[in-house]
Amino acid sequence: MAHIRPLLLGLDGFRLTANEKAFLREAPPVGFLLFARNVDTPDQTRALCEELAEFSPFGKTPFIAVDQEGGRVQRVKFGGKLPAPRAFGDWYQTHPAEALEATRLSAFLLAAQLRDVGANWLMGPLIDVGTPTTHTIIGNRTFSEDAATVVTLATEYAKGIEQGGCLRCLKHAPGHGRAVVDSHYELPIVTATREELEAQDFATFKAMAPQEDFLMTAHIRFTAIDDKPATYSPEILNMMRSDWNFNGLIMADDVGMKALPGNYVDRVRTSLAAGCDFAITALSVLKHGMAGTFFDEESFAALCREELPALDEKSTAFFASRRIPAAPSAEDVANARERLAQLWADAPVRMSYSLEL
């Protein structure tokens, strides 16, 4: 198999540029990550995803990922806007059965939206445990401030993603809930004890990681464990595999976030050297707090110019053995929309969160 770059790569716009095609022909990444800057219309998005098939190192279907959580993090909205995860956590407090069903249906519809336009990898569920001081960059993206509730709801959400036809990824390991600053702009430092972290932050990952294929890291320093950000910490990354019994692949969250020190390509190298299997290179310039809106030409030029190690044999074999779940039928999607609308009509949280189907 040809040289494969250990990157989940962001793209410039609505179609591939000549420079991107040249980069991809030289050595493809493991997959692609689409943002709002890549999504205009259903037909345009499908055409972009079809273009990417030429550069799939693992067969005819490339791995195409999207941050598609619901709420303010939903890049593809052609099939409707779904609520933020906290809506289901709040709902669960009073009507658990209805909330669980709605959680699964929402994730099913989010995944089905991706499959409809050619994407197949939903970057979720987010299983960080919220706190009263969790930074708004995470905020209502968390299901709950209770770890057991997060696991219960996220398990249903994970089922919905698979039924909707997508792969998934747990994030942000080993937990982003205690961060009180935005890691897009600076490094969060968490001073909780190891015991506190084990009881809350790590608990959701330890419960769910053994059943999952992919984990995404958090760019956070946990002083009880290491003086490096988790993405750069062999001790924390090894903990994910040994203590959590995680047997899949670890991806570094977007290396363009300012929480990480070093230049762009060195951040990828450092993540890989620490034990990450591949890294997200979203190539996003941060402007006005909107990650993913503007393409980072300078960092892309650095990726084109500098050498990176190839994806290792273990990770290559792992990707080659992944099978994307079957896409749902139009009838199943219509039934899910109808049932979620019925549940939402009586939901006690409907005045606080938005659902548009």
Steps between C-alpha positions, in 0.01 A plus 500: 500500500624851417627747759203621705520822698383458864261794463127567505521790259299820472427646156486852360155543350211355305721306253859378507761747385787414265745524791290264711479247219876507457549448875254210506653329197842511665368318810138483619393557861299244696190710438346845482319734740235730357405837651241766422742644243464174302120475515276712276223291344420127507611452139823696554584301813431171324722609210785585739469164675501324162818688409668371812444137394796531263724552802382222729789273605268230638272425207235681303335672798706764681454569869325839512439642847283784626446662841128431512384505863179701482449849639765752396734223379321369193670559166239324283145622559322413174277250681417728792665640812528271802528604867820531700582189707418671830135512390486124539681506833252751638208302357636178651462639853120486479415267209788253458338257256391774261835678526695185421292425193529860384877495552537198273265645237683832498837333449345278231378807311830685540684201354243453224553863395869424453439183300256686277778731377782243493666537842520195727678581828330699775739654753305401811370420748655765720518339844663776703331545837376856553561708810353832617815671368545314169608748232234593246708349217372169643193622691177331396692263275526282812207272582519556874703587809454141617737238358253210517237703313756591232580131445133401485409766245821476299452125463164563332653779293772261383236246394323771303818597316556142387136452400528824303784354298812661648815420689550694824765630738498565875626844603679678670715248688577498788231766562440867416236585759728662757660739250416863573678647197460427128773269372466657156675803651699385806593189695248404770666382821303264722623460859252238623646199679541164330218366719264780394586444136447125524161545666362748247699598192658165417199292605302552180793406280590198710140378467468551123850479351527118489210486251625780273735530203615861538582750774577869452733671747455817703771768487496540878772474765405283799749591773428185702640288217740692277634846419420455131163537324320166476562491123875515565505273805612136458386433856143617432480335159629173645240529777228506235621169364598321819259631765202548269558185289476706183615300198423745221679804363566832673475818296646831613239774499569782255868587531428855387350585838717740696502280811785305339854641486723471195458572131225330303691201366694452824167471680409206280840339557483550877149352518608194305818455704294512822275216383220648289439290189404795279416867534228739389642773279187710457697783339271755659584861574324609819303818443223640716480175697386300197725200446491354152377804309827615343770283339858523629710536185825540694461175693393312189816622327702366794333158468586500129858603564601284798527124548284303744527134597266266317200344669634193680414144401269438797292810427497429128364150561245636747363753252500244219286267713237762593161455337271800471149412622225474241317823422140512626209484259295808418207333676700449818611863495142621448376280786774628731415861421132437569565320827746763627249773419236314701729466799614861475142629501471393865861560603540722808816649344349605167480868600870510591651316204439508128378219275422565133400202288 
